[in-house]
Amino acid sequence: MSAGESFYLATPIFYVNDVPHIGHAYTEVAADLVTRWHRQSGDDTWLLTGTDEHGQKILRTAVANDTTPKAWADRLVNESWLPLLETITIANDDFIRTTDERHETAVKIFLQKLYDDGYIYSGEYEGYYCVGCEEYKQLDDLMETETGDYAGQLVCKIHSRPIEVLKEKNYFFRMSDFQQRLLDLYEENPTFVQPESVRNEIISFVKGGLSDLSISRSSFDWGIQIPWDPTHVVYVWFDALLNYISAIGYGTDDENFNRRWPATQLVGKDIARFHAVIWPAMLMAAGLQPPKQVFGHGWLLVGGEKMSKSKLTGIAPQQITDTFGADAFRYYFMRAISFGQDGSFSWEDLSARYQAELANGFGNLASRVTAMVTRYYDGVLPAPAEYSEADLAVQKVVADATSDADAAIQRLAIHESLAAIWTIVEELNGYITIQEPWVLAKADETRARLGTVLYTATEGLRALAVLLSPVIPGATAKLWAALGAEPVLGGLTAQVITDAGTWGQLPAGSAISKLEALFPRIEQDDVPA
Ligand code: MSP
């Protein structure tokens, strides 16, 4: 496959104060699916993820656990965050930690440039800070609680915990200079921030006026030192946002930087402002292009609330994968929730979709078709005879699904792309019911027709394996093997996904083998409540 256009996608980098929950895994799976799709379209693809390790939140967690922040971060990265990627089969190309030397070097180069160019000045900061959010707060972001441990105090609306009053000498970034340029960016490039709900919120926020941003702290030292003033460390968000360029060689490897940048950025809508306001302003100040796009996805809700560890609604990804497997995890969240909107998680919904869509819909189809080729043709794929209207209809569904799915992925409408691919599953199941190959198998005179029907169904499975490989890489690899496709067509991930709809790729004569259930039945007693 030749290297095509650059497609660089970055996830947010995750705080290491705690272990991952399914909200974090959700961003990872979406990013992984989209990059697998682009990789299989021949794009010059790069997927970056990583961890955000500086700031007060991590420092305090480490202190509370009687350790140093670096030792704490090392432990969480090695025991929880890297294993998460395996649990949900993420094929990332790089993993950046903000404590990596390459990152610290790039942050210092970037800051020095902004300082030299007059975008940073020293001043006095007086205001509120939420350590949970690692964010400076306006009064609108706070509320006074009437009950509970913090009755009578001002608390952050997101964390329901008291904010801190800060008064210190800080360095400021002249963000207010960029208000008009940001508004122009949103106007000239309407897909820069998506979906529309997030775009509207960002535009009205920026129209309300931008203040300069305090970008340093001097009351603690867990962070990257300000190059010209070692008594200050860089504000954790300013540091963290730079990971997207430090990881691809900003300041040290221009060739790679120019090859990859700008990135498509997937973020939860709660952190869209950092990515669609502060981040492009920082880049503009440094004379760099803004990201290609910032897409703010919705929240996973549990019991109607945003899932979070601090509110004890967190569910570990492994709780799901232990019972249902990584493929089902990936499929469920990508299919059941419109990407860009909030979605509620429930074990019942997961179990129901697993059974109806993966086990009965797709898995059963794959098992039945491969079993029939094995039984009626000793596992040698028959050649099709003349195609009937019904066969041609299958071919059209496969071709349309491929182009519809691709168009949906380009818009990051991941759920729509899966729905498009699923039209093939439905078409093939209906086709087999109507064609009744088991009846055709009974008479010699319908033998040619049987061959055409089984070729059509098997070739449909070939297309499904390719189209579904970005979402269920495990099951589709097994299907690819059962189709005997590798020796004739090459590896599954080497298939060009946008060509999946071209009919007739799996040659007659391919060695088909019987497939074990791709999604075995799960007893209700095995499902956590
Ligand atoms: N460290 C910052 C990001 C810095 S990026 C330069 C951060 N980390 S986080 O660990 O708190 O969150 C990381 C991502 O997980 C965010 O995109 C956030 O929206 C996402 N999610 C956290 N909880 C979530 C849900 N309940 N549902 C969906 N996504 C959620 O913020």
Residues whose N, C-alpha, C, O or C-beta is under 5 A from the ligand:
A	BS01	MSP	P12 I13 F14 Y15 G23 H24 Y26 T27 D52 A240 L241 V267 G268 K269 D270 I271 G298 W299 L300 K306 M307
